[in-house]
Amino acid sequence: MNTPVSLRSLRHGRQLLGFLILWMLTCLAHARELPDFADLAERQGAAVVNISTTQALRNGRSFPGLEDEEGLPDFLRRFVPRAPQGNTPRAEPRNEPDSRSLGSGFIISADGYVLTNAHVVDGADEIIVKLTDKRELRARLVGADARTDVALLKIDASGLPKITVGDPSKLRPGDWVIAIGSPFGFENSVTAGIVSAKGRSLPQENLVPFIQTDVAINPGNSGGPLFNMKGEVVGINSQIYSRTGGFMGLSFSIPIDLALEVQNQLRSAGRVQRGRIGVVIQEVSKDLADGFNLNRAVGALVSSVEKGSPADKAGIEQGDIILRFDNKPVQVSSDLPRLVGGTRPGSKAPVQVWRKGAARDLSVDVAELPEDKSLKLAARTPPQESSPNKLGIVVKDPGAEARRNPRMGNGGVVVSALRSAAARASEIVPGDAILALVSRGLRTDIRNAEHFNKIVTSLPAGQSVTVLVLRGDFQTFVPVRTLER
C-alpha cells in the first residue's frame, strides 16, 4: 500500500526539481542578457548627421593625394571611399565637381556646430550636412586639426538636437559602447561592442590617446560618435586596423574631452596651438632601463635633442630619460608628446630627467609646435665585411658618403653585417651608424671601428648594452645583449 504513495511523491519531487532548474536557467539567461540599445539609439540618433563633400577634379584624378588601393598601408586605413572598380578617372574637364567623400558627424550645440574628422572634409570645395529630418544644409568649415583628426563645422540652423558629453576617463575595458554613423552611406546605422583598451598610441599619431573598441566601424562611420550606455558621447570614431579596408575588429576613437579642447581652439582662433621642446624620444624597454641603471622601464628616452631648441637650452641631453613633465608622470614615452602638446606655448614647465643613475630637476621654456614637416631618411651606406665582435656586429669606419651626414660628427662606425642572434633580433640593420655605447648608465662615444671593438671586448658576457644608432637623420637607442661566451 505504501508503493503508490512513494511513486507519487517521487513524481512530485521530479516536477519540483524540474521547475527549480527551469527557474535557475531563466535567471541565468536574464543575467547574461545583452543590454537594450534600442532606446539609446532612438534618443541619440537625431543628433548624428551624414556628411558628404564635393571637390573639383584635379590632375585627372578622382581623389587627389589618394594612391591606388594596393599602395595604401595595411594599418589604419582612412575612411575615404575608393573609386568604383572598372571606372577610369577622366582627365577632362578638370574643374568638374566630383562627389568625393562620405562620412558622419554629430551636433554639439543647438545653434549648428558639428564635430567630425578632419580627413572627412580634407580638401573639400563644398560640404553638405544631412540631418535625420532629411534637410540638407551647406556647412562652413570653422577649422580642422590634422594632428588629432578633428574638424569643426557650422550650419545655419537653430533648435537642433545635440549630444550629451560623457567622461572618457570613466570608461573601462569591457564596457559596452555603441557607434552611430553612415557606413557605406547607410544613414544612422547602429553597431555595438565593448571597449578593448584605452590610451592607445598609434604610429605617427602620438598626440591622441585612442580608445580601442571592437565596434563594427566601416567607411562612412568616420567622424561619428561613440556612445557609452548612458547615451553620452565618449569619442569620435576615427580609424580602423584593416588589411581589406573593411572592419576587422579593431576600431579607434578620439576621446571626446580631447576633441572638445581642439574645437574650442578652432572656434576661437581657427587653429590649434601646441607646445614643443625639441626632442626625439623612444620607449624605455626593460633592457634599456637596465642599460641606463634605472630600476623600472618608465619614462621617455631622449634619442636626440634639436640644437638651439627649448630642451637644448634647458640642459636636456641625449640619453636622458624624462620621468616627469610639468609635474605629471611620464609612464610611457607616448605620454610626453601629449603633455608637451597640451602645454601653453610660452609657459615654463619643470622637467625631471634620469641621468647617470640619478634624477635631476630642470626647467624648460615651452615653444610652439610648427606646422607638419615631412621628414626623409637618408640613404644607407652600402655594407662591407670585416671581423665581428662580442656583440656580433660587424662594423667599419665610415666612408665619404656617410661622413656627409652632419649628424655623424667626427666619430662613429657603420654596421656592415650582423653575426649573432641577439644582433639580428635587435632593430639594428646593416647600413646603420653606431655613435655611442651605454653600459651601466655610462656613455662612451665611439671614435672609430678599432675603438668600438675594443670597448665591446671589455664588456661582460651576457650583458645588455645600449647602442646609439643613427639611421639617416634619425637617432635611436637600441638594446643588444653581448654573446654568452
Secondary structure, 3 states (H helix, E strand, C coil): CHHHHHHHHHHHHHHHHHHHHHHHHHHHHHHCCCCCCHHHHHHHHHHEEEEEEEEECECCECCCCCCCHHHCCCCCECCCCCCCCCCCCCCCCCCCEEEEEEEEEEECCCCCEEEECHHHHCCCCEEEEECCCCCEEEEEEEEEECCCCEEEEEECCCCCCCCEECCHHHCCCCCEEEEEECHHHCCCEEEEEEEEEEEEEECCEEEEEEEEECCCCCCCCCCCEEECCCCEEEEEEEEECCCCCCCCCCEEEEEHHHHHHHHHHHHHHCCCCCEECCEEEEECCHHHHHHCCCCCCCCEEEEEECCCCHHHHHCCCCCCEEEEECCEECCCCCHHHHHHHCCCCCCEEEEEEEECCEEEEEEEECEECCCCCCCCCCCCCCCCCCCCCCCCEEEECCCHHHHCCHHHCCCCEEEEEECCHHHHHCCCCCCCEEEEEEECCEEEECCCHHHHHHHHHCCCCCCEEEEEEEECCEEEEEEEECCCC
